[in-house]
């Protein structure tokens, strides 16, 4: 099969097409012929050598796909050869074939194309487990989403809005602000021209927000504590700025705040299967009703993965960047 090799790591230019053996499904896994794969920030980190795959995972980059089942590992009961699905992979998505634990795959939502379906898993698993499972966002609460125009950000905005929350977000320009407002955000804050602390406190009558979903870190850490209300929750899912920062934690005690976070890739297959089951129950109906939908910025051919990574790292995109693997 063809796959994208990142060699010893480095800049996007290290990504080149290569050929290797088709992986074989282990017990409980399905082999998927890939139609499309999603491009995500962790892919760029792995390519640069800062996010190695967990033990036993494919060394090939890529965390989400859509495609068709072509072989079953021992004990697979959930899927049949020929089934179409989308899946959260443990790696290996930048390839013509990938193996996936059966519980991490989901049916293609009714009315969705393979392209749209491949844009779902990484963002929806991440948002569901962090905003709704760990953060416990409730109807009527206020959520601040940093990086609102990213794939994660737009998913968080849409799902929070669909479940009855008020959503504020930060963005870097007016085009991104409009995209977030169209997705259901109530307020879009341009962090280059506005102080998000001032805007949030003004919009909420100085009460602050009940939750912050942050992927920035660095200088945002102290300011996130400032905008949280009493009993607020700060949920950290990434660090685009440094993770080592000096923070005054007094407000954590005074406002009885909760600081949590998670990464998805090291979670067990059982954990991911539970997430998939909850997504199918609570989110897939919203997708099929058109209430929530992926925003796709650009599609590259698999052989152009280097260009896709360069675009991702430029932050010029709005929504998802995708790779076309097969028709």
C-alpha positions as CSV (number, residue, x, y, z in Angstrom):
1,X,0.0,0.0,0.0
2,X,1.0,3.7,-0.3
3,X,1.4,5.6,2.9
4,X,2.9,8.9,4.0
5,X,6.4,8.5,5.6
6,X,7.7,11.2,7.9
7,X,11.2,9.7,8.2
8,X,13.2,11.0,11.1
9,X,10.8,14.0,11.5
10,X,11.1,17.7,10.9
11,X,9.4,20.4,8.8
12,X,6.4,19.5,6.6
13,X,8.7,18.8,3.7
14,X,9.8,15.5,5.3
15,X,6.4,14.0,4.5
16,X,6.8,11.9,1.3
17,X,4.8,9.0,-0.3
18,X,6.2,5.6,0.4
19,X,5.1,2.0,0.0
20,X,4.8,-0.8,2.5
21,X,2.9,-3.9,3.6
22,X,-0.8,-3.7,4.2
23,X,-1.4,-4.1,8.0
24,X,-3.3,-7.1,9.2
25,X,-6.1,-6.8,11.8
26,X,-5.5,-8.2,15.3
27,X,-8.2,-9.7,17.4
28,X,-11.0,-7.2,17.8
29,X,-9.8,-5.0,14.9
30,X,-11.1,-4.3,11.4
31,X,-9.0,-3.5,8.4
32,X,-10.3,-0.4,6.6
33,X,-9.6,0.7,3.0
34,X,-9.3,4.4,3.5
35,X,-11.3,6.9,1.5
36,X,-10.4,10.1,3.4
37,X,-8.2,11.0,6.4
38,X,-8.3,14.1,8.6
39,X,-5.4,16.3,9.4
40,X,-5.0,17.4,13.1
41,X,-2.6,19.3,15.2
42,X,-1.3,16.1,16.9
43,X,-0.2,14.9,13.4
44,X,2.1,17.9,13.1
45,X,3.5,17.3,16.5
46,X,4.2,13.7,15.7
47,X,5.8,14.7,12.4
48,X,8.1,17.1,14.3
49,X,9.1,14.4,16.8
50,X,7.2,15.9,19.8
51,X,4.3,13.4,20.0
52,X,5.5,9.8,19.6
53,X,2.8,7.1,19.1
54,X,1.9,5.1,22.2
55,X,3.3,1.5,22.5
56,X,1.7,-0.8,19.9
57,X,0.3,1.9,17.7
58,X,1.1,2.4,14.1
59,X,4.1,4.7,13.5
60,X,2.3,6.1,10.5
61,X,0.8,9.5,11.2
62,X,-3.0,10.0,11.2
63,X,-5.9,9.7,13.7
64,X,-9.2,9.6,11.8
65,X,-10.5,8.1,8.6
66,X,-13.6,7.1,6.7
67,X,-13.7,4.0,4.5
68,X,-14.9,0.5,3.9
69,X,-14.2,-2.7,6.0
70,X,-12.2,-5.2,3.9
71,X,-11.2,-7.7,6.6
72,X,-12.1,-8.7,10.1
73,X,-9.8,-9.7,13.0
74,X,-10.8,-12.6,15.3
75,X,-13.8,-11.9,17.5
76,X,-15.2,-8.9,15.6
77,X,-18.9,-8.8,15.9
78,X,-19.8,-5.2,15.3
79,X,-18.9,-4.9,11.7
80,X,-19.0,-6.9,8.4
81,X,-16.8,-6.9,5.3
82,X,-18.2,-4.2,3.0
83,X,-19.5,-1.9,5.8
84,X,-18.9,1.8,5.4
85,X,-17.7,3.6,8.6
86,X,-15.7,6.4,10.1
87,X,-13.2,5.8,12.9
88,X,-10.8,7.2,15.4
89,X,-7.6,5.4,14.8
90,X,-4.6,4.9,17.0
91,X,-2.4,6.0,14.2
92,X,-1.9,4.9,10.6
93,X,-4.6,7.0,8.9
94,X,-2.2,8.6,6.3
95,X,-2.3,5.3,4.3
96,X,-4.5,3.3,1.9
97,X,-5.3,0.8,4.6
98,X,-5.4,1.0,8.4
99,X,-6.5,-1.2,11.2
100,X,-8.9,0.1,13.8
101,X,-10.3,-1.4,17.1
102,X,-13.9,-2.2,16.3
103,X,-15.3,-0.1,19.2
104,X,-13.6,3.1,17.8
105,X,-15.6,3.0,14.6
106,X,-19.0,4.5,14.0
107,X,-21.5,4.3,11.1
108,X,-21.5,7.0,8.5
109,X,-24.3,9.4,9.5
110,X,-27.3,9.3,7.2
111,X,-26.8,11.8,4.3
112,X,-23.1,12.2,4.9
113,X,-20.4,11.7,2.3
114,X,-17.2,9.8,3.0
115,X,-15.4,13.2,3.1
116,X,-17.7,14.7,5.7
117,X,-17.6,11.5,7.8
118,X,-13.8,11.5,7.9
119,X,-13.9,15.0,9.4
120,X,-15.9,13.8,12.5
121,X,-14.0,11.4,14.8
122,X,-11.0,13.3,16.2
123,X,-13.0,16.5,16.9
124,X,-16.1,14.9,18.2
125,X,-14.4,12.4,20.5
126,X,-12.2,15.2,21.8
127,X,-15.0,17.6,22.4
128,X,-17.4,15.0,23.8
129,X,-15.0,13.7,26.4
130,X,-13.6,17.1,27.5
131,X,-16.6,19.4,27.3
132,X,-19.4,17.1,28.2
133,X,-17.8,14.1,30.1
134,X,-15.0,15.9,32.1
135,X,-16.3,19.5,31.9
136,X,-20.0,18.5,32.5
137,X,-21.3,21.4,30.5
138,X,-25.0,21.9,31.2
139,X,-27.9,23.7,29.4
140,X,-27.9,27.4,30.3
141,X,-24.2,27.6,31.2
142,X,-21.6,29.8,29.5
143,X,-18.7,28.4,27.6
144,X,-15.6,30.2,26.3
145,X,-13.8,28.4,23.5
146,X,-10.3,29.4,22.5
147,X,-9.3,28.7,18.9
148,X,-12.9,29.0,17.9
149,X,-12.3,28.6,14.1
150,X,-10.3,25.4,14.4
151,X,-11.9,22.0,13.8
152,X,-12.1,21.4,17.6
153,X,-13.4,24.9,18.2
154,X,-16.2,24.8,15.6
155,X,-17.3,21.4,16.9
156,X,-17.3,22.6,20.5
157,X,-19.3,25.7,19.5
158,X,-21.9,23.7,17.5
159,X,-22.4,21.0,20.2
160,X,-22.5,23.5,23.1
161,X,-25.0,25.6,21.2
162,X,-27.1,22.5,20.3
163,X,-27.2,21.5,24.0
164,X,-28.4,24.9,25.1
165,X,-25.2,26.7,26.3
166,X,-24.2,30.3,25.6
167,X,-20.9,30.3,23.7
168,X,-18.2,32.8,23.5
169,X,-15.0,32.2,21.5
170,X,-11.7,33.8,20.6
171,X,-10.5,34.2,17.0
172,X,-7.7,35.9,15.0
173,X,-9.7,37.8,12.2
174,X,-13.1,38.8,11.0
175,X,-13.5,35.9,8.6
176,X,-13.0,33.5,11.5
177,X,-15.3,35.5,13.7
178,X,-18.1,35.2,11.1
179,X,-17.6,31.4,10.8
180,X,-17.9,31.0,14.5
181,X,-21.0,33.1,14.7
182,X,-22.5,31.1,11.9
183,X,-21.7,27.9,13.8
184,X,-23.7,29.2,16.8
185,X,-21.3,31.3,18.9
186,X,-23.0,34.2,20.7
187,X,-19.9,36.3,20.9
188,X,-16.6,36.1,18.8
189,X,-13.6,38.0,20.3
190,X,-10.7,39.0,18.1
191,X,-7.8,38.4,20.4
192,X,-5.5,40.6,18.3
193,X,-7.6,43.7,18.9
194,X,-9.6,42.9,22.0
195,X,-8.8,41.7,25.5
196,X,-10.9,38.6,25.9
197,X,-11.0,39.0,29.7
198,X,-12.6,42.4,29.4
199,X,-15.1,41.3,26.7
200,X,-16.1,38.2,28.6
201,X,-16.7,40.0,31.9
202,X,-18.6,42.8,30.1
203,X,-20.8,40.3,28.3
204,X,-21.6,38.3,31.4
205,X,-22.2,41.2,33.8
206,X,-18.8,40.4,35.5
207,X,-20.1,36.9,36.4
208,X,-17.7,35.1,34.0
209,X,-18.1,31.8,32.2
210,X,-18.8,28.4,33.7
211,X,-16.2,26.7,31.5
212,X,-13.2,27.5,29.4
213,X,-12.0,25.1,26.7
214,X,-8.4,26.0,26.1
215,X,-5.8,24.7,23.6
216,X,-3.4,27.7,23.9
217,X,-1.9,27.7,27.4
218,X,1.0,30.0,28.1
219,X,-0.1,33.6,28.7
220,X,-3.8,32.5,28.6
221,X,-3.6,30.4,31.8
222,X,-3.8,33.3,34.3
223,X,-6.4,35.1,32.2
224,X,-8.6,31.9,32.0
225,X,-8.8,31.9,35.8
226,X,-9.9,35.5,35.7
227,X,-12.9,34.9,33.4
228,X,-14.2,31.8,35.2
229,X,-17.2,32.2,37.5
230,X,-17.5,30.6,40.9
231,X,-17.4,26.8,40.6
232,X,-16.1,27.2,37.0
233,X,-14.1,24.6,35.1
234,X,-11.0,25.1,33.1
235,X,-10.5,22.2,30.6
236,X,-7.0,22.0,28.9
237,X,-6.7,20.0,25.7
238,X,-3.4,21.3,24.2
239,X,-0.6,23.9,24.5
240,X,0.1,26.0,21.5
241,X,2.0,28.3,23.8
242,X,4.4,26.9,26.6
243,X,3.0,24.6,29.1
244,X,5.4,25.7,31.8
245,X,4.1,29.0,33.2
246,X,3.9,30.9,36.5
247,X,0.3,31.2,37.7
248,X,-1.2,32.6,40.8
249,X,-3.6,29.9,41.9
250,X,-5.4,31.8,44.7
251,X,-8.6,32.2,42.6
252,X,-8.7,28.4,42.3
253,X,-9.5,28.3,46.0
254,X,-11.5,31.5,46.3
255,X,-13.8,30.6,43.4
256,X,-13.7,26.8,44.0
257,X,-12.5,26.2,40.4
258,X,-11.8,22.9,38.8
259,X,-8.8,22.5,36.5
260,X,-8.8,19.4,34.4
261,X,-7.8,18.2,30.9
262,X,-7.0,15.1,28.9
263,X,-5.3,13.7,25.8
264,X,-7.3,11.3,23.7
265,X,-4.6,9.1,22.1
266,X,-3.3,7.2,25.2
267,X,-6.9,6.3,26.4
268,X,-7.7,2.6,26.3
269,X,-9.8,1.0,23.6
270,X,-12.5,0.4,26.2
271,X,-12.6,4.1,27.0
272,X,-12.8,5.1,23.3
273,X,-15.5,2.5,22.7
274,X,-17.6,4.1,25.5
275,X,-17.1,7.5,23.9
276,X,-18.1,6.2,20.5
277,X,-21.3,4.7,22.0
278,X,-22.2,8.0,23.6
279,X,-21.5,9.9,20.4
280,X,-23.8,7.6,18.5
281,X,-26.5,8.0,21.0
282,X,-26.3,11.8,21.7
283,X,-24.5,13.4,18.7
284,X,-25.1,11.3,15.6
285,X,-28.9,12.3,15.7
286,X,-27.8,16.0,15.6
287,X,-25.5,15.3,12.6
288,X,-28.2,13.5,10.7
289,X,-30.7,16.3,11.5
290,X,-28.3,18.9,10.1
291,X,-28.1,20.6,13.5
292,X,-24.3,20.0,13.6
293,X,-22.0,19.6,10.6
294,X,-18.3,19.6,9.9
295,X,-16.7,22.7,8.3
296,X,-14.2,21.6,5.7
297,X,-11.6,24.2,4.6
298,X,-9.6,22.3,2.0
299,X,-9.0,18.8,0.7
300,X,-5.5,17.7,-0.4
301,X,-4.5,14.4,-2.1
302,X,-2.7,12.0,0.2
303,X,0.6,12.7,-1.7
304,X,0.2,16.4,-0.8
305,X,0.3,15.8,3.0
306,X,3.2,18.1,3.3
307,X,1.1,21.0,1.9
308,X,-1.7,20.1,4.3
309,X,0.6,20.3,7.2
310,X,2.0,23.6,6.1
311,X,-1.5,25.0,5.9
312,X,-2.3,23.6,9.4
313,X,0.7,25.2,10.9
314,X,0.0,28.6,9.2
315,X,-3.4,28.8,11.1
316,X,-5.0,30.3,8.0
317,X,-7.6,27.7,7.8
318,X,-11.2,27.7,9.1
319,X,-12.4,24.2,10.1
320,X,-11.0,20.9,8.9
321,X,-8.1,20.1,6.5
322,X,-8.6,16.7,4.8
323,X,-6.6,14.2,2.8
324,X,-8.2,12.3,-0.1
325,X,-6.9,8.7,-0.2
326,X,-9.3,6.9,-2.6
327,X,-12.5,7.6,-4.5
